[in-house]
Amino acid sequence: MKDRIMLDPAICNGRPVVKGTRITVQTVMEFLAAGDSVDDVLEEYPSLTREDVLACMEWASRLMANHYHIAALA
């Protein structure tokens, strides 16, 4: 995943993107969440590889593994 997903404050406002592109992990995940298949994503973004899409899925999965605390704000 480290070889495929990068964060750079100068690219897409620091959002995680597929390395060498301006395609965000969020964009890929939104396609998948809408019911599109990996092949659909690859057809829409021919510069991506199957491994890129899988890396996006892994990134999102690891993000969700973080612990979150809900705090009330005044």
GUMAR-795896 format. One line per field, with one value per residue: x, y, z of N, C-alpha, C in turn; chain. Coordinates in pm, 1 decimal, padded with zeros to 6 digits. Layout:
<atoms>
n_u: X:... $
n_v: Y:... $
n_w: Z:... $
ca_u: X:... $
ca_v: Y:... $
ca_w: Z:... $
c_u: X:... $
c_v: Y:... $
c_w: Z:... $
chain: A:... $
</atoms>
This chain:
<atoms>
n_u: 00083.0:00198.2:00354.1:00172.1:-00025.8:-00033.7:00035.8:00032.4:00066.1:00047.7:-00097.3:-00421.1:-00519.6:-00392.1:-00519.7:-00538.8:-00403.8:-00383.8:-00064.1:00120.7:-00098.2:-00393.6:-00606.5:-00821.5:-00830.4:-01078.8:-01246.5:-01225.4:-01329.7:-01588.8:-01698.8:-01695.8:-01863.1:-02100.1:-02176.4:-02037.4:-01809.5:-01471.1:-01365.2:-01526.9:-01435.7:-01173.5:-01221.5:-01329.5:-01115.8:-00852.2:-00581.9:-00535.0:-00443.2:-00544.9:-00424.9:-00386.5:-00651.7:-00715.3:-00531.9:-00642.6:-00874.5:-00761.8:-00638.9:-00864.0:-00986.0:-00794.4:-00800.1:-01051.0:-01003.5:-00897.2:-00926.7:-01199.7:-01325.9:-01610.3:-01679.6:-01850.9:-01908.7:-01901.0 $
n_v: -00118.5:00124.5:00187.6:00263.9:00444.4:00784.1:01079.8:01421.2:01753.7:01935.3:01818.1:01760.7:01887.5:01753.7:01512.7:01152.1:00996.0:00795.4:00706.7:00904.9:00999.7:01208.0:01098.5:01037.5:00834.3:00842.4:00894.7:00653.7:00476.0:00574.3:00510.8:00229.1:00196.7:00282.1:00068.3:-00001.0:-00215.9:-00340.2:-00365.7:-00181.3:00058.6:00054.5:00077.1:00333.1:00484.0:00446.4:00474.0:00359.3:00060.1:-00276.1:-00340.7:-00086.5:-00010.1:-00205.2:-00130.4:00113.2:00020.1:-00121.9:00090.6:00239.7:00049.1:00015.0:00270.5:00274.2:00104.0:00248.6:00387.3:00568.4:00849.6:00999.9:01325.9:01570.7:01896.2:02228.2 $
n_w: 00000.0:00074.9:-00142.7:-00330.0:-00242.4:-00158.4:00036.8:00000.4:00072.1:-00136.5:-00334.3:-00428.1:-00197.2:00012.5:00045.5:00051.3:-00231.1:-00531.5:-00609.7:-00835.2:-00964.4:-00962.9:-00849.9:-00597.6:-00299.2:-00183.8:-00405.2:-00551.2:-00361.0:-00337.2:-00587.3:-00565.6:-00342.4:-00450.3:-00590.3:-00813.8:-00986.5:-00941.2:-01194.8:-01330.5:-01218.7:-01312.8:-01584.0:-01598.1:-01504.5:-01664.7:-01610.0:-01369.9:-01188.7:-01109.2:-00868.2:-00762.2:-00702.1:-00512.9:-00317.6:-00240.6:-00119.4:00092.6:00228.7:00313.4:00476.3:00679.3:00785.3:00902.9:01110.1:01312.9:01642.8:01766.8:01942.4:02065.3:02137.5:02321.3:02210.8:02315.3 $
ca_u: 00000.0:00284.0:00405.8:00063.1:-00105.6:00053.5:-00020.2:00117.7:-00017.7:00036.1:-00180.1:-00559.6:-00533.5:-00338.2:-00598.2:-00466.1:-00425.6:-00303.9:00064.2:00136.7:-00225.7:-00470.4:-00726.3:-00821.1:-00884.0:-01221.6:-01314.1:-01231.7:-01420.2:-01726.0:-01743.5:-01722.9:-01979.4:-02218.9:-02208.8:-01950.8:-01710.4:-01332.1:-01350.3:-01590.7:-01343.5:-01059.6:-01268.2:-01345.7:-00982.0:-00759.4:-00445.5:-00524.8:-00431.5:-00622.8:-00352.0:-00415.9:-00785.9:-00705.8:-00461.4:-00741.9:-00960.7:-00683.0:-00622.7:-00990.7:-01005.6:-00705.0:-00849.3:-01164.8:-00954.1:-00857.5:-01022.3:-01258.7:-01397.4:-01703.5:-01677.8:-01947.6:-01849.3:-01990.4 $
ca_v: 00000.0:00242.6:00217.8:00302.0:00555.1:00888.1:01204.4:01536.5:01872.7:02009.4:01741.8:01737.8:01937.5:01659.3:01389.0:01037.1:00971.8:00691.2:00765.6:00938.5:01047.3:01296.3:01020.7:01018.1:00710.2:00868.0:00878.0:00509.9:00413.1:00616.3:00426.9:00095.4:00206.1:00300.8:-00058.8:-00029.5:-00320.3:-00299.1:-00351.2:-00054.9:00165.9:00049.1:00127.9:00478.4:00541.1:00349.7:00487.9:00278.6:-00085.2:-00349.3:-00327.8:00047.5:-00013.0:-00285.1:-00048.2:00208.5:-00054.6:-00149.5:00218.9:00270.5:-00049.3:00047.9:00394.0:00240.0:00027.3:00342.5:00405.7:00701.2:00891.1:01109.1:01423.2:01679.0:02028.7:02333.4 $
ca_w: 00000.0:00082.7:-00276.1:-00419.7:-00188.4:-00104.2:00089.1:-00028.7:00090.3:-00262.1:-00428.9:-00382.6:-00060.3:00109.6:00055.2:-00001.7:-00374.3:-00592.8:-00646.2:-00976.2:-01018.8:-00875.4:-00819.0:-00453.2:-00243.2:-00165.1:-00534.5:-00581.2:-00265.9:-00369.4:-00699.2:-00514.4:-00253.9:-00534.3:-00654.1:-00928.6:-00962.1:-00963.4:-01340.0:-01367.5:-01179.8:-01405.8:-01713.3:-01582.8:-01480.8:-01724.6:-01558.2:-01248.6:-01200.1:-01009.7:-00742.1:-00710.5:-00643.9:-00391.3:-00219.4:-00189.4:-00028.8:00212.4:00299.7:00379.1:00581.3:00790.7:00846.0:00987.2:01224.5:01417.9:01751.9:01764.6:02062.4:02039.0:02247.1:02307.2:02199.2:02367.0 $
c_u: 00087.6:00336.6:00298.5:-00018.7:-00010.7:-00027.1:00080.0:00029.4:-00040.5:-00053.9:-00315.9:-00577.9:-00490.3:-00418.6:-00514.9:-00505.4:-00344.6:-00178.7:00073.4:00009.9:-00282.1:-00604.4:-00721.8:-00875.4:-01035.0:-01299.2:-01332.2:-01334.1:-01565.5:-01781.3:-01782.0:-01847.0:-02109.5:-02257.1:-02126.6:-01849.4:-01569.3:-01309.7:-01414.5:-01498.5:-01226.4:-01098.2:-01280.5:-01211.1:-00876.5:-00615.2:-00425.1:-00504.8:-00520.8:-00556.9:-00373.1:-00551.1:-00784.3:-00632.5:-00554.8:-00833.2:-00887.6:-00665.7:-00749.6:-01016.6:-00918.6:-00748.0:-00963.4:-01122.2:-00908.1:-00966.3:-01070.3:-01330.6:-01486.5:-01705.0:-01780.9:-01873.1:-01950.1:-02030.2 $
c_v: 00125.0:00283.6:00273.5:00421.2:00657.2:01006.5:01314.7:01660.4:01951.3:01938.8:01714.4:01774.0:01836.6:01532.2:01273.1:01011.8:00851.3:00758.1:00786.9:00987.2:01153.1:01229.4:00986.9:00879.9:00725.7:00845.9:00730.7:00442.9:00452.7:00537.4:00288.1:00094.7:00222.1:00173.3:-00090.9:-00137.1:-00262.8:-00278.1:-00222.1:00062.6:00171.0:00100.8:00280.3:00549.0:00444.9:00362.8:00407.4:00131.4:-00149.1:-00336.4:-00190.3:00049.5:-00092.6:-00209.4:00057.1:00140.7:-00084.3:-00022.6:00250.9:00174.5:-00018.8:00176.2:00363.1:00159.2:00118.4:00350.5:00549.8:00726.3:01007.9:01199.2:01530.8:01811.9:02132.2:02429.7 $
c_w: 00000.0:-00053.6:-00368.7:-00373.1:-00126.9:-00053.8:00061.3:-00017.1:-00038.6:-00364.6:-00364.7:-00236.0:00046.0:00128.1:00002.0:-00147.1:-00418.3:-00647.2:-00797.4:-01043.2:-00925.0:-00842.5:-00670.7:-00414.9:-00226.0:-00294.9:-00567.2:-00489.8:-00291.9:-00487.0:-00649.0:-00425.7:-00332.6:-00608.4:-00776.7:-00889.9:-00980.9:-01112.5:-01389.8:-01335.7:-01277.2:-01544.0:-01709.3:-01569.1:-01534.1:-01675.8:-01429.7:-01282.7:-01094.4:-00871.8:-00679.3:-00639.6:-00513.8:-00281.3:-00159.8:-00088.8:00102.5:00295.9:00379.4:00494.7:00702.5:00861.0:00942.7:01109.8:01338.8:01523.8:01751.1:01897.5:02025.3:02161.1:02218.7:02303.2:02244.1:02258.6 $
chain: A:A:A:A:A:A:A:A:A:A:A:A:A:A:A:A:A:A:A:A:A:A:A:A:A:A:A:A:A:A:A:A:A:A:A:A:A:A:A:A:A:A:A:A:A:A:A:A:A:A:A:A:A:A:A:A:A:A:A:A:A:A:A:A:A:A:A:A:A:A:A:A:A:A $
</atoms>
